Amino acid sequence: MADAVVQLRCGVKNDDWGKKGKQSMAAQLWSQTPGTDEIDESKHYSEMWMGTYPSNPSYLLSTGEQLGDYIKKNPQLVGKSVLDRYGPEIPFLPKILSFSKALPLQIHPDLKLAEKLHKQDPKKYGDSNHKPEIAVALSKFELFAGWKPLKDIQALFKLKPLEQFVPNNSSTFDDETLRKACMSLLSAPPTEVSATIKELQSLPESQFGAYSYIPGLLDRLNKQYTDRDNGNLVAALLMNYITLGPGDSVFVPADSIHAYLEGDIVECMARSDNVINTGFCPRAERDSVELFGQALTFVPHDTQGALLPRRKSDKGSQGRTDVYAPPISEFSVLVTTLGAGEMETHKAILGPSLLIVTKGCGEMKIPGNKTVELKKGYVFFVGQGVALDFGTEKGLAVYRAYAE
């Protein structure tokens, strides 16, 4: 009979926006699994992936078998509801991300567009699924997500350097006007981008109203991607600039504009790796502005709308477990935080889950009177219908993504 709880060895990525060496929480957690390579201080470590996505799959630590293959051989592990909807698969993809500069300005296509793009170019768009996602801060987390309120954007575009980017025939400033203005900013040639940024930075901060941070933020982005990157203008002028503390979270729907700026996060998304990029990356790596503009949605239109609340979960019987539950069916994420000597029980979940220890150490008891050691960085797949008991002498933090 297949084990319902197995420890995993996970993959890591080395994008140049990642943090270097041991500064990266993704690297710290990834390196703790027995048999994993040591951290190379000369390398950037951007992402640690957990799950079954084929481009960076997880493996059973005990046998080396791919987790995806293990589940296909033992489909009962995902539970009837998940099996009926998604097949013998984990319908979500958790990651640890660590970034020291802005990730590409991006959206993830919705289901309809993902199917179309995958059919047209399966090499670039490797699946036909959408990719709504959440991000939970593990450290100070700075990001751009969604749009500023329309009236605020309209006021900013009355500044002399920006008047040229508003359509001449716009009697009202609505979402369609915003779409055209955004595409105009993204289409501007590098010299025009640079000149516009310089003109904006020459204005008194008072002219930016509540957004007096914009000139300083443009300077910061210029140093990361030069003053010729169109993403600088779109992010600083149009998008919500948000700073979160550990435990705070955002939800990014499919087709919602976002760019993560700096920090360490737990990220979880529907099982997809599709992305459309138009800024904060070399021009050769950017996708069509036309495609990006057509795909854009305009939710949320303020900072509050981007935030995802953290609530108490009834999955924890001792009251020490919270849940991040986005308005989608593919996943939710539990977080259990224990102090020295504390315990918690997770009631049985009727679907698959992936669990990572982000802090501390302890133990996990599973059915069959078996006790598993927990250490920072350890990752486990947990099949459906398994209750888990957690205990620690020194303190412990566990994130657990699941579907039912």
C-alpha positions in Angstrom: 0.0 0.0 0.0 1.3 3.4 -1.0 2.5 5.8 1.8 0.1 8.7 2.1 2.9 11.0 3.5 6.2 11.2 1.7 9.1 13.6 2.1 10.2 15.4 -1.2 13.3 16.7 -2.8 12.4 19.9 -4.7 14.0 21.9 -7.6 15.3 25.5 -7.5 15.7 28.2 -10.2 18.5 30.7 -10.6 17.0 33.8 -12.4 19.1 36.9 -12.1 16.4 38.8 -10.2 16.8 36.3 -7.3 18.7 36.9 -4.1 22.3 35.8 -4.0 23.5 32.8 -2.1 22.4 32.4 1.5 20.6 35.8 1.3 17.9 33.9 -0.6 15.2 32.2 1.6 14.4 30.0 -1.4 18.0 28.8 -1.3 18.1 28.4 2.5 14.9 26.2 2.5 15.8 24.3 -0.6 19.3 23.4 0.7 18.0 21.8 3.9 16.7 18.6 2.3 19.2 15.7 2.8 21.3 15.1 -0.3 20.7 18.6 -1.8 23.7 20.6 -3.1 25.3 23.2 -1.0 24.4 26.9 -1.7 26.7 28.5 -4.2 27.4 32.1 -3.0 28.1 33.2 -6.5 24.6 32.2 -7.8 21.2 33.9 -7.6 18.5 31.7 -6.2 15.0 32.9 -7.2 12.4 30.1 -6.9 12.0 26.8 -5.1 9.1 24.8 -6.7 7.0 22.1 -5.0 4.7 19.8 -6.9 4.3 18.0 -10.2 4.7 20.7 -12.9 6.9 19.0 -15.5 9.5 21.7 -16.0 10.6 21.6 -12.4 9.0 18.6 -10.6 9.5 17.3 -7.1 10.8 13.8 -6.3 10.3 11.3 -3.5 13.3 11.6 -1.2 13.3 7.9 -0.4 13.2 6.5 -3.9 13.9 9.3 -6.4 10.6 8.7 -8.2 8.9 11.8 -9.6 5.9 12.8 -7.4 3.7 13.1 -10.5 4.4 9.5 -11.4 3.8 8.3 -7.8 0.4 10.0 -7.8 -0.6 8.5 -11.2 0.2 5.1 -9.8 -1.8 5.8 -6.7 -4.7 8.1 -7.8 -6.6 7.4 -4.6 -4.2 9.7 -2.8 -5.8 12.8 -4.3 -9.3 12.0 -3.2 -12.5 11.6 -5.3 -13.4 15.3 -5.7 -9.9 16.3 -7.0 -9.7 13.1 -9.1 -13.1 13.8 -10.8 -12.2 17.4 -11.6 -8.5 17.3 -12.4 -7.5 13.7 -12.7 -4.6 12.1 -10.8 -2.9 15.4 -10.3 -2.1 18.2 -7.9 -4.1 21.2 -9.2 -1.8 23.8 -7.6 1.8 24.8 -7.6 3.4 26.2 -4.4 6.8 28.0 -4.5 9.2 29.9 -2.3 10.3 33.1 -4.1 13.3 35.4 -3.1 13.9 38.5 -5.2 16.2 41.5 -4.9 14.8 43.4 -7.9 11.6 43.6 -9.8 10.2 40.5 -11.5 8.9 41.1 -15.0 5.8 43.3 -15.3 3.3 40.6 -16.2 -0.1 39.0 -16.4 -1.1 35.4 -16.5 -3.7 34.5 -19.2 -7.2 33.4 -18.2 -8.5 29.9 -19.2 -9.9 31.0 -22.6 -6.7 32.9 -23.6 -4.4 30.2 -22.1 -6.1 27.5 -24.3 -5.7 29.7 -27.4 -2.1 30.5 -26.7 -1.2 26.9 -25.8 -2.7 25.8 -29.1 -0.8 28.5 -31.1 2.6 28.1 -29.4 2.8 25.1 -27.0 6.6 25.6 -26.6 6.2 29.2 -25.1 2.8 28.6 -23.4 3.3 25.1 -21.9 -0.2 24.4 -20.7 -3.8 25.4 -21.3 -4.6 26.4 -17.7 -5.1 29.8 -16.0 -2.8 31.0 -13.2 -4.5 32.9 -10.5 -2.1 33.1 -7.5 -1.6 34.3 -4.0 1.6 35.5 -2.3 2.2 35.4 1.4 5.1 37.5 2.8 7.8 35.7 4.7 9.8 39.0 5.1 9.2 42.6 4.2 7.5 42.3 0.7 7.3 45.1 -1.8 5.1 44.7 -4.9 3.0 46.3 -7.6 -0.5 44.8 -7.9 -3.6 46.0 -9.7 -4.4 49.6 -10.5 -4.6 52.9 -8.7 -8.1 54.3 -8.5 -9.2 55.8 -11.9 -9.6 59.3 -10.6 -6.0 59.3 -9.2 -4.6 58.0 -12.5 -6.6 60.6 -14.4 -5.1 63.4 -12.1 -1.5 62.1 -12.7 -2.0 62.1 -16.5 -2.8 65.8 -16.3 0.9 66.3 -15.5 2.6 67.9 -18.6 5.0 65.0 -19.3 2.1 62.5 -19.4 -0.5 64.3 -21.5 0.9 62.8 -24.7 -0.1 59.3 -23.5 -3.8 59.9 -23.1 -6.0 59.3 -26.2 -7.1 62.7 -27.7 -10.7 61.7 -28.1 -11.3 60.7 -24.5 -14.1 62.7 -23.0 -14.1 60.5 -19.9 -11.3 58.6 -18.2 -12.5 55.0 -17.8 -11.0 51.5 -18.0 -10.8 51.7 -21.8 -8.9 55.0 -21.6 -6.6 53.4 -19.0 -6.1 50.4 -21.3 -5.0 52.7 -24.2 -2.8 54.8 -21.9 -1.1 51.7 -20.6 -0.5 50.4 -24.1 0.8 53.8 -25.1 3.3 53.8 -22.3 4.4 50.2 -23.1 4.8 51.1 -26.8 6.9 54.2 -26.3 10.4 54.1 -27.7 13.3 53.9 -25.2 14.4 57.5 -25.8 10.8 58.7 -25.1 10.6 56.6 -21.9 13.9 58.1 -20.7 12.9 61.7 -21.5 9.5 61.3 -19.8 11.1 59.9 -16.6 13.5 62.8 -16.5 10.7 65.3 -16.9 8.7 63.6 -14.1 11.6 63.6 -11.8 12.2 67.3 -12.4 8.7 68.1 -11.0 8.1 69.0 -7.4 6.9 66.0 -5.3 3.8 68.0 -4.3 2.5 67.8 -7.9 2.1 64.0 -7.5 -0.5 64.5 -4.7 -0.8 61.4 -2.5 1.8 59.6 -4.7 4.8 61.8 -3.8 6.9 58.6 -3.7 6.8 58.3 -7.5 10.0 60.3 -8.4 12.0 58.3 -5.9 10.5 55.0 -7.0 11.3 55.8 -10.6 14.9 56.4 -9.6 15.0 53.0 -7.8 13.6 51.2 -10.8 15.9 53.1 -13.2 18.9 51.6 -11.3 17.5 48.1 -11.7 16.4 48.2 -15.4 17.7 51.5 -16.8 15.6 54.6 -17.5 14.6 53.2 -20.9 12.4 50.4 -19.6 8.7 51.0 -20.2 7.8 49.0 -17.1 9.1 51.8 -14.9 6.3 54.2 -16.0 3.5 51.6 -16.0 4.4 50.3 -12.5 5.1 53.7 -10.8 2.2 55.6 -12.3 -0.6 53.2 -12.9 -0.2 50.4 -10.3 -0.7 50.1 -6.6 2.7 50.1 -4.8 2.2 48.0 -1.7 4.5 47.1 1.2 3.5 44.0 3.3 4.9 42.5 6.5 5.4 38.8 7.3 2.0 37.0 7.2 0.3 39.5 5.0 -1.0 38.3 1.6 -2.3 39.4 -1.8 -4.5 37.6 -4.4 -3.7 38.1 -8.0 -6.5 37.0 -10.3 -5.8 35.7 -13.9 -5.2 38.6 -16.3 -4.4 41.0 -13.4 -1.3 43.1 -13.8 1.4 42.7 -11.2 5.2 42.8 -10.6 6.9 41.7 -7.3 9.7 44.1 -6.3 11.6 42.8 -3.3 11.3 40.2 -0.5 10.7 36.5 0.3 7.3 34.9 -0.2 5.3 31.7 -0.2 3.5 31.7 -3.5 0.8 29.4 -4.6 -1.0 29.3 -8.0 -3.2 27.1 -10.2 -1.0 24.5 -11.9 0.3 26.6 -14.8 3.5 28.4 -15.9 2.0 30.7 -18.5 3.0 34.4 -18.4 2.9 37.5 -20.7 5.7 39.9 -19.9 6.0 43.5 -21.1 8.5 45.2 -18.8 11.4 44.8 -16.3 13.1 42.5 -18.8 15.2 42.8 -22.0 13.2 43.9 -25.0 13.9 40.7 -26.8 12.1 38.8 -24.0 8.9 41.0 -24.0 5.6 39.8 -25.4 3.3 41.7 -27.7 1.9 44.9 -26.2 -1.2 44.3 -28.3 -1.7 40.8 -26.7 -1.0 42.2 -23.2 -3.4 45.1 -23.7 -6.2 42.9 -24.9 -5.8 40.5 -22.0 -5.8 43.1 -19.2 -8.6 43.2 -16.7 -9.1 46.1 -14.3 -9.6 44.4 -10.9 -8.6 45.5 -8.4 -8.7 49.3 -8.6 -7.1 50.0 -5.2 -4.7 48.6 -2.7 -7.4 47.1 -0.4 -8.8 45.1 -3.2 -5.5 43.3 -3.8 -5.1 42.1 -0.2 -6.2 38.6 0.9 -7.3 38.3 4.5 -5.9 35.7 6.9 -8.6 33.9 8.8 -8.8 31.2 11.5 -9.2 27.8 10.0 -11.4 25.0 11.2 -8.8 22.6 9.9 -6.8 23.2 13.1 -8.3 21.7 16.2 -6.2 23.7 18.7 -6.8 27.1 17.1 -3.2 27.7 16.0 -3.9 27.4 12.2 -5.0 30.2 9.9 -6.1 30.0 6.2 -5.5 32.1 3.1 -8.6 31.2 0.9 -8.7 32.9 -2.5 -12.0 33.0 -4.4 -11.0 30.1 -6.7 -11.5 26.3 -6.5 -7.9 25.0 -7.1 -6.4 25.6 -3.6 -6.2 27.3 -0.2 -3.1 27.7 2.0 -2.9 26.9 5.7 -0.3 28.3 8.1 0.4 26.9 11.5 2.6 28.8 13.9 3.6 27.2 17.1 5.6 28.5 20.1 7.9 26.4 22.3 6.0 23.4 23.7 2.8 24.0 21.7 0.9 21.5 19.6 -1.6 21.5 16.8 -3.7 18.9 14.9 -4.8 19.2 11.3 -8.0 17.4 10.7 -8.1 15.1 7.7 -8.3 17.0 4.4 -10.2 15.3 1.5 -7.6 16.1 -1.1 -3.9 16.3 -1.7 -1.6 18.8 0.0 2.0 20.0 0.0 3.6 21.1 3.2 6.8 23.1 3.9 8.5 24.0 7.2 9.6 27.6 7.0 10.8 28.1 10.5 12.0 26.0 13.5 11.8 22.3 14.0 9.6 19.7 15.6 7.8 16.5 14.8 4.7 15.3 12.9 2.7 12.3 13.9 0.8 10.5 11.2 -1.6 7.5 11.3 0.1 4.1 11.9 1.8 5.5 15.0 4.6 7.0 12.9 6.5 10.1 13.9 8.3 12.2 11.2 11.0 14.7 12.0 10.4 18.3 10.9 13.1 20.8 10.1 13.3 24.1 8.4 13.1 23.5 4.6 11.6 20.0 4.8 8.8 19.4 2.3 6.1 16.7 2.3 3.3 15.5 0.1 0.3 14.5 2.1 -2.5 12.3 0.5 -6.1 12.8 1.3 -7.8 11.7 4.5 -4.8 11.9 6.8 -4.9 13.7 10.1 -1.6 15.2 11.2 -0.4 16.1 14.8 2.4 18.7 15.1 4.5 19.3 18.1 7.6 21.4 18.9 10.0 22.1 21.8 11.5 25.3 20.3 8.9 26.7 17.8 7.7 25.8 14.3 6.0 27.4 11.3 4.4 25.3 8.6 2.6 26.3 5.3 0.3 23.7 3.7 -1.3 24.2 0.3 -4.3 21.9 -0.3 -7.3 21.2 -2.5 -10.6 19.4 -1.7 
